[in-house]
Amino acid sequence: MVRFQETSSGEGPVALAVSELSVTYGDFVAVERASFRVTEGECVAIVGPNGNGKSSIAMAVAGLANRRGVVELFGEVAPANDPMWMVSRGLVLIPERRQLFPNLSVLDNITLGCYAWTRSLRSALRSEAVSEALEFFPQLGPRLRQKAGTLSGGEQQMVALARGMASRPRVLVIDEPCLGLAEAVSRRLYQVLAAMNRQGRTIVLVEENPVRALELSHQVVRVQNGVTVEVSRPARAADRSGGA
């Protein structure tokens, strides 16, 4: 179980507010009374060992896990367990292990992100959001007609991020973007995430590796031993990163 303290690290409009969030799977309580706030335009990292509730928080915030408590998106209270409501109001989850459609082309996978807000395949195909997303990943250009399942793990993660960006999110929740990837690929992906954040994108980043997360984040929520949680600025969290 994970218990969170409530915090807000920045000034300005609150993009995402989570209060007393609990996540259960049958009788198992994965997260208990999680509370945190994300200011518009900042990056908040949730870090800690695997199996301690980080992904459950991401899934619950996106409406994909059974939860109790209050989730507010730009001041609107979100209904529980309603992913369509979250997507329609601009919160988009890029799940762990990417969850692409392997037999569809790279272009088709990315275009599905546009459909989240166009609600029309024709409009999605005409949208400039795909080309805007691909500006972050020019190496995907020659592979647009290739099946997504034939790409390397790093390239598939690029497709997943591009699909998320094509949905024009106001809040982007990214679960373990570098899982199983080589360090050089991970560095490249983090450069892209930093560029997205500099452009004003609000990011909630779930990450096992605290060193990578500290380089990007304005606020860090640390899960330790599955129970204790510290919410801090990266400078404070960096002092404790060695034991994560």
C-alpha positions in Angstrom: 0.0 0.0 0.0 1.1 3.6 -0.7 0.2 6.6 1.4 0.8 10.1 -0.1 1.0 13.5 1.4 -0.6 16.4 -0.4 1.5 19.0 -2.0 1.6 21.6 -4.7 5.0 22.7 -6.0 4.3 25.6 -8.2 2.3 28.8 -8.6 -0.4 29.1 -11.3 -3.4 27.1 -12.4 -3.7 23.6 -11.1 -4.0 21.2 -14.0 -4.5 18.0 -12.0 -5.5 17.6 -8.3 -5.7 14.2 -6.7 -7.2 13.9 -3.3 -7.6 10.8 -1.1 -7.1 8.5 -4.0 -7.4 4.7 -3.3 -7.0 2.0 -5.9 -8.2 -1.6 -5.3 -8.0 -4.8 -7.2 -10.7 -7.0 -5.6 -9.7 -7.2 -2.0 -6.2 -6.0 -2.6 -5.5 -2.3 -1.9 -2.7 -1.1 -4.2 -2.9 2.6 -3.3 -4.3 4.2 -0.2 -5.3 7.9 0.2 -3.0 9.4 -2.5 -3.0 13.2 -2.7 -0.9 15.5 -4.9 -1.3 18.4 -7.2 0.2 19.2 -10.6 0.5 22.8 -11.7 -0.1 23.6 -15.3 3.1 23.5 -17.3 5.2 21.5 -14.8 6.5 18.0 -14.7 5.8 15.8 -11.7 7.6 12.5 -11.3 6.3 9.6 -9.3 9.4 7.4 -8.5 10.1 4.3 -6.6 10.6 0.5 -6.9 8.3 -1.5 -9.1 5.3 -3.1 -7.5 4.5 -0.2 -5.1 1.5 1.4 -6.8 3.0 3.9 -9.3 1.3 2.4 -12.3 -2.0 2.0 -10.4 -2.0 5.7 -9.7 -1.5 6.5 -13.4 -4.2 4.1 -14.4 -6.6 5.4 -11.9 -6.0 9.0 -12.8 -6.7 8.1 -16.4 -9.9 6.4 -15.4 -8.7 2.9 -16.2 -8.5 1.4 -12.6 -11.1 1.1 -9.9 -10.6 4.0 -7.6 -12.1 6.0 -4.8 -11.3 9.6 -3.9 -11.4 12.8 -6.0 -9.6 13.6 -9.2 -10.0 17.1 -10.6 -8.9 18.1 -14.1 -8.6 21.9 -14.5 -11.1 22.4 -11.7 -13.6 19.8 -13.0 -14.4 16.8 -10.8 -13.9 13.7 -12.9 -16.3 10.8 -12.7 -14.8 7.6 -11.4 -13.5 5.0 -13.9 -14.4 7.0 -17.0 -11.4 7.1 -19.4 -13.5 8.7 -22.2 -14.3 11.7 -19.9 -10.6 12.1 -19.1 -9.5 11.9 -22.8 -12.2 14.3 -23.9 -10.9 16.9 -21.4 -7.3 16.5 -22.3 -5.7 13.9 -20.0 -4.0 11.2 -22.0 -2.1 8.2 -20.7 0.8 6.6 -22.5 0.8 3.2 -20.8 3.6 1.0 -19.7 4.9 -1.2 -22.5 3.4 1.1 -25.1 0.3 -0.9 -26.0 0.5 -0.3 -29.8 -1.5 -2.1 -32.5 1.4 -4.2 -33.9 -0.3 -5.1 -37.2 -1.2 -1.5 -38.0 1.3 0.9 -39.6 3.2 3.5 -37.7 1.0 6.2 -39.3 -2.2 4.4 -38.4 -1.1 4.1 -34.8 -0.3 7.8 -34.5 -3.5 8.8 -36.3 -5.5 7.0 -33.7 -4.4 9.7 -31.3 -6.1 12.4 -33.4 -9.3 10.4 -33.3 -9.4 11.0 -29.6 -10.4 14.6 -30.3 -11.6 14.7 -33.9 -14.1 11.7 -33.4 -13.9 11.3 -37.2 -11.4 9.1 -39.1 -11.5 11.5 -42.1 -10.8 14.5 -39.9 -8.0 12.6 -38.1 -6.4 11.7 -41.4 -6.5 15.4 -42.4 -5.2 16.7 -39.1 -1.9 18.5 -38.8 -1.5 17.0 -35.4 0.3 13.9 -36.8 3.0 16.0 -38.6 3.3 18.2 -35.4 3.9 15.0 -33.3 6.4 13.7 -35.8 8.5 16.8 -35.5 9.7 15.3 -32.2 10.6 12.0 -33.9 11.9 12.7 -37.5 13.5 9.2 -37.5 9.9 7.8 -37.8 9.3 9.6 -41.1 10.7 6.8 -43.3 8.9 4.1 -41.3 5.3 5.5 -41.5 4.1 2.6 -43.6 5.9 -0.1 -41.6 4.0 -2.2 -39.2 4.5 -1.0 -35.7 5.2 -4.5 -34.4 8.3 -4.7 -36.5 10.0 -1.7 -34.9 12.6 -1.8 -32.2 11.5 -1.2 -28.6 12.8 2.4 -28.7 11.1 3.1 -32.0 7.8 1.7 -30.6 8.1 4.0 -27.6 8.5 6.9 -30.0 5.3 5.9 -31.8 3.5 5.7 -28.5 4.7 9.2 -27.5 3.8 10.5 -31.0 0.3 9.0 -30.7 -0.1 10.7 -27.3 1.0 14.0 -28.7 -1.3 13.7 -31.7 -4.2 13.6 -29.2 -3.2 17.2 -28.3 -3.2 16.5 -24.5 -3.3 19.2 -21.9 -1.9 16.7 -19.3 0.3 13.8 -20.5 0.6 10.8 -18.1 3.6 8.7 -19.1 4.1 5.3 -17.4 7.7 4.0 -17.5 8.8 5.4 -20.9 12.2 3.8 -20.8 11.3 0.3 -19.5 13.6 -2.2 -21.2 15.4 0.3 -23.4 19.1 0.9 -23.9 20.5 3.9 -22.0 21.3 5.8 -25.2 17.7 5.4 -26.4 16.4 6.5 -22.9 18.5 9.7 -23.0 17.0 10.5 -26.4 13.5 10.0 -25.2 14.1 12.2 -22.2 15.4 14.9 -24.4 12.1 14.8 -26.2 10.1 14.8 -23.0 12.1 17.9 -21.9 11.3 19.6 -25.2 7.6 18.8 -24.7 7.7 20.3 -21.2 9.5 23.4 -22.4 6.7 24.0 -24.9 4.3 24.1 -21.9 3.1 20.5 -21.9 2.0 19.3 -18.4 3.6 15.9 -17.6 3.1 13.3 -14.9 5.9 10.9 -15.2 6.0 7.4 -13.6 9.6 6.3 -13.4 11.5 3.6 -11.5 14.8 5.3 -12.2 15.0 8.4 -10.0 18.2 9.9 -11.6 16.5 10.3 -15.0 13.3 11.7 -13.4 15.2 14.3 -11.3 16.7 15.8 -14.4 13.3 16.7 -15.7 10.9 17.2 -12.9 9.8 20.2 -10.9 8.4 18.0 -8.1 9.1 14.4 -7.1 6.8 12.0 -5.3 8.9 9.2 -3.8 7.6 5.8 -2.9 9.8 3.9 -0.5 9.4 0.4 0.7 5.8 0.4 -0.6 4.5 2.5 2.3 6.5 5.7 3.0 6.2 8.6 0.6 8.1 11.9 0.5 7.0 14.8 -1.7 9.9 17.1 -2.5 11.7 19.4 -4.9 14.3 17.6 -7.0 17.2 19.1 -5.1 16.0 17.3 -1.9 15.1 14.1 -3.7 18.6 14.0 -5.3 20.2 13.8 -2.0 18.3 10.5 -1.4 18.5 9.1 -4.9 21.2 6.6 -4.2 18.9 4.2 -2.3 16.0 4.0 -4.7 
